[in-house]
Amino acid sequence: MWQTAMDWMVRLSHRLNLGAEGASAILWSDMVALRRNLRNYLIATVVGPLLYMAAFGFGLGGSIKMDGMSYLEFVIPGIIAMTAMNSSFNGSGTRLVVDQIHWRSFDESLMAPIGQPSLLLGKALIGVLRGSVSSIAFLIMALIIKPQLHINPTFLLSLALTCLIFSFLGVLCALLASSYDDMIMFTSIIITPMAFLGGTFFSLNYVPEALKYALYLLPLTHASICLRASILGQSTPYLSLFAMIVFLALFSGGALLALKRKDA
């Protein structure tokens, strides 16, 4: 019995190593491309969040208090969550759509000697990488303006979960899309409304009760809550943290089902 358990652990370790190698191989090409265009990518992805912070944080919110804090302190974590969402979703989803429709290279990836979970993880990690780079670049600029913001393990965990959630959502939407226009539609009806309704620019305490519970069904709402609580040194919102894990399981599972259906 002991020997059987040891053999099972060895086989599991071998599969995990192969899966990690496959995912890293998928990710490597994007890392090379990102390194070559890092400056342009940072400019393109950070300008928008900085404009939001200038317009809402300094302009409209110069004298506004939100949940007992300055509006600038309130809005910075929301913009970080929104930046992670946009960059992760577009980094994984848009690139996958281009690979499928324009370059038609995704079919070659399906024939590679790696498992489907590893393939999906590699495609999602592309979005995680881009989302993390964009969010951290904006965070550095925010810390220059508000150096009292807290960076702790809970914040890093929340940011990683946010990037993973929307990277897998991007992969799922890309696998369901039959054209580039479909991906634009997903962005218009899912990502854009969520960016403004997911607790990024306003507190859910100021909306009607029915709408408040509806907004709790959005993953960005929980990402904003977790990032805001951690970066401002508040107590950890474990319920929202658990909700983020649930969303991650739903989107990754949905992407795997969509890939199995596509590969059938």
N, C-alpha and C positions, 0 to 999 in steps of 0.2 A: 504493500500500500504506500509506504514511504517513497519507494522507487517510482511508482506511478505518479505521485504528486510532483516529484522532482522532474520527471520527464515532461509533465504538463507545463510546469513553470519554465523549463528550458524552451519548449516550443512556443509558449506565449512570448517569452523574451525575444526569440528569434523573429516572430511575426511583428512585434512592436518595433524592432530595429529596422526591419525591411520597410514597415510603414513610414517610419521617420525618415529613412533615406529617400523613399519615393516622394514624400511631401516636400522635403528640402530640395530635391531635384527640380520639382515644379516651380518652387519659389525662387530658385537661383537665377533664372533668366530675368525675372522682374527686378531682382536686386541689382543685377548688372545694369539694366536699363535705367533704373531709378538713380543709381550712382552717377551715370553719365549726364542726367538732366536734373540733378538735385536742386540746383539753384533756381531754375525756371519753375520746377514743381512747387518749391516752397513759396515763391512769389505768387504763383497762381492760386494756391490754396490758403494762404494766410491773409491776403489782401481783403477778401470778403469778410472774414471774422473780425479783422481790425476795424473795418468800416462799421460793422454792426456795433462793436464796442464803442466806437466814437459817437455814433448816432444815438444809440439807446443809453449807453452808460454815461457819457459826458453831456450829450445834447438834451434829450428828453428827460433823462433821469438824474440830472444834476442835483436836484433838491428833493427827490422822491425817496421815501423809505418803503421797503418791501420786506415783510415778515421780520421787522425789527432791525434791519440792516440797511446800509446804503444800497441804492439800486445797482451801482457799479459792482459791488461785491456779489449781489444776487445774480447779475446777468453773466458774469464771467464764467462760472461753471456751466451755465446753460449753453453758452457759445462753444465751450470746449466739447460738450456732449454733441452739439449740432455739427461741429467740425469733424469729430470722429465719425459720426453717422454718414455725412456726405462723402468724406474721403474714403471710408471703408466700403460703402455701398458701390460707389463709382469705381473704386480701385479694383474690386473683384468682379462686379457685375458687368460693367461696360467693357472691361478687357476681355471677359469671357465671351460676350456677344460678338466682339470684333474677331476673336479667334474662331468662333463658330461660323460667322456669316461672311466676313471679309477674307481672312486668311485661310479659313477652312482647315485649321491645324488642330482643332479639338478632337477630331476623329483619330488623329495620330496619337494623341494622348490616351484615348480610350484603348488603343491597341498596345500601349506600353505595359511592360510586365510589373504593374503595381496594382494594388487593390483599389476599388472604387472609393472607400473611405479615405485612403491616402491621397487619391487624386483630388477629391473634394477639399480635403484639408489644405493641400498645397495651393489650390485656387483661392481658398478663403484667406490663407495667410498672406497672399498678395495684397488683399484689402486691409488686413490687419497692419501690415508693414506701412502702407501709405497712410492709413488713418492715424497710426501712432506718430509717424513723423510730422504730419500736419498739426496734430493736437499738441505735441510737445513743443513745436516751434511757436505756436500761439501762446502756450503756457509760459514760455520763457519771457515773451514780451509782456504778458499780463503780470508776471512776478516783478518786472521792472517798475510797473505802475503801482502794484499792490504787493509789496514784499512780505506782508504779514499773512499771506495765504499759506495754508498747510499742505505739504506734500508728504503723505504717509502711505503705508502699505495698502490701506483700504482704498485710497484714491487710485493707486496704480492698478489694483484688482478691478475696481469699477471701470477704469479706462480700458483695460484689457478686455473685459466682458463686453463693453460697448462696441469696441472694434470687432470682436468676434461675432456678436449678434448681427450687426449690419453687414459684415462681410458674407456671412452665410445667407442672409436675406438677399444680398446682391447676387450670389451664386444661384439661389433658388429662382429669382426672377429671370436671370439670364437663361436658365435651363427651360423655363416656361415660355420664353420669348421666341417667336418665329421670325422676327425682323428687328431691326434697330429701332423702328418706330414703336414697337411694343415696349422696349426698354424705356423709351422716353415717356410712354404712357404710365408705366409703373412709377417712374420718378415723379410724374405730375400728380398722380392720385394717391401715392403712399408717402413718399419722402418729403415733398414740399409741404403738404398740410401738416405732417408730423413735426417739421422743423419749427413751425409757428405755434402749434397747439400742445407740444409735449413738455410744457413747463419750463421752456427755455427763457422766455421774455416776461412771463407773468406767473404769479403764484396761483396754484389751484385753489387756495383758500378764498379767492375772490370771484370764482365762477359759480354758477348755479349748481345745486347738489347733483342733479341728474347728469349734467355735462361733466362734472368732476369725476364721477364714477366711470363715465365713458372714456375720459382721458387716461384713466388708470389702465385701460386696455392697450395703451400705446407703449412699446418698449422704450421709446425715448423719454417718456415721463419718468420711468423708474431710473433710467440712466442719469437724468438730470438731478433727481432726488439724491441718488447715491454720491455723485460727484460733488454736488453742492454741500452735502452734509460733511463729507470727508475733508474737502478743501477749506471749509470754514471751521473745522475743529468741532463739529457737532457729533452727537451720538450716532452710531451706525444704524441706518434704517434696514434692519435685517429682512423685513418683508419685501422691500423693493429689491434687495440683493437676491433673494430667493426667486422673485419674479423674473429677474434678468437671466438667471440660470434656466428657468423654465422656457423663456423665449429662445435661448440658445439651443436648447434641446429640440424645440419645435422646428426652428428654421433649419438646423443641421439635419434633423430627421427628414424634413420635407425635401431638402436638397438631395439627400440620398435616394429617396423614393423617386424623385423626378429623374435622377440620373439612371436609375435602374430601368425606368420606363423608356427613357430615351435610348438606352443601350439594348433594349429587348429586340 
